[in-house]
């Protein structure tokens, strides 16, 4: 991907010719002479291809490389064998064709807990281990909830008791913003929750201390905060605001940096920003309709997807776990999967939205195995889902909210997700067949 701006069409054609020759030679080797001859004629293979099983060895080597890379990735995340089995390898269209889904379909999830704020619920986040969730509201408050305690109250669906205490799912309620909480993210390693707000402040809370209601560190800006993302090592953070200029922060020194080349910046407010799991890149989207890929070391833009959603505002962007693809959603109610190595849209997930136009921004997310893509329909407040590999539509799920879904996040390692709505409520969803097991 480092050569993403040096792509040469003639190299692609040469590689394709070589690939066809490998296929023809393998077909001859396996005894399929008629098919091999037909293909050789179609692609004008010259000189003639000799029988060879080199393609089989190349594929075998490639699959072994993918297996080794996946093992290294799992070790880096410190996943135990059970978590590795549940999450699986993630999506990789280079080596996968007809893969059977093992995770439960999104339509099988059900609400197991509801919590309420005093105003619209606009932000949500899962902790890296999937054990905690956080919700943020336009009433300026933040709640942190324990997943196991929510599951223990599976028979109390609809409970919105805000009294914290032993056994209660709401373990912290934080008050330190003066305006709407717009974004939340947990620190990748430490018990820290970071929040952004329309009050132009970013707050860092140490939630390991039960008595803490206020942030231990505040980052001040001149624009309302719209999105943020921690670097995987937790020492840095990228941030988007109503300004087109992306901020890069050193968390320890609170120093702020921006790209030194003005032309690399967006031309509209930033709507979403995410680090790639390997920390080589981060991706951003904007109201200007573009998606930008940034080098995480130099802080410079290395690729731009102009008019990524045909000119509509891009609402969300996120990387796949292997860093090969970006999932985006737009106000055109279309979700797209982009391949970084070729800068092209691989799959468009269509059919969401009765009007094809959204009023509010909504996020597209993967489930924990990356087998499904999930996206809330604004008009019907139902959940649209697709098979991530072939874009096959799945059964709709009614989300039960009485207002637009303003945030949706999926657990990183289990069949659970969170929806936050303008109806003041956040709903925690879990799969029916796992409840009570």
TAURRA-V468628 format. One record per run of one state. SS is the DSSP state (A for helix, B for strand, O for the rest). FROM is the first residue (numbers start at 0). TO is the last residue. If there is no record, write none. Layout:
ss=[SS;SS]
from=[FROM;FROM]
to=[TO;TO]
//
This chain:
ss=[O;A;O;A;O;A;O;A;O;A;O;A;B;O;B;O;B;O;B;A;O;A;O;B;O;B;O;B;O;B;O;B;O;B;O;B;O;B;O;B;O;A;O;B;O;B;O;B;O;B;O;B;O;B;O;B;O;B;O;B;O;B;O;B;O;B;O;B;O;B;O;B;O;B;A;O]
from=[0;3;6;8;29;32;42;53;76;80;87;105;108;116;120;126;131;137;140;146;152;153;156;169;175;180;186;191;197;200;206;216;220;224;230;235;241;246;250;254;257;261;264;269;275;280;286;290;295;300;305;313;319;324;330;334;339;343;349;363;366;371;376;381;387;392;393;396;398;404;410;415;421;424;431;434]
to=[2;5;7;28;31;41;52;75;79;86;104;107;115;119;125;130;136;139;145;151;152;155;168;174;179;185;190;196;199;205;215;219;223;229;234;240;245;249;253;256;260;263;268;274;279;285;289;294;299;304;312;318;323;329;333;338;342;348;362;365;370;375;380;386;391;392;395;397;403;409;414;420;423;430;433;436]
//
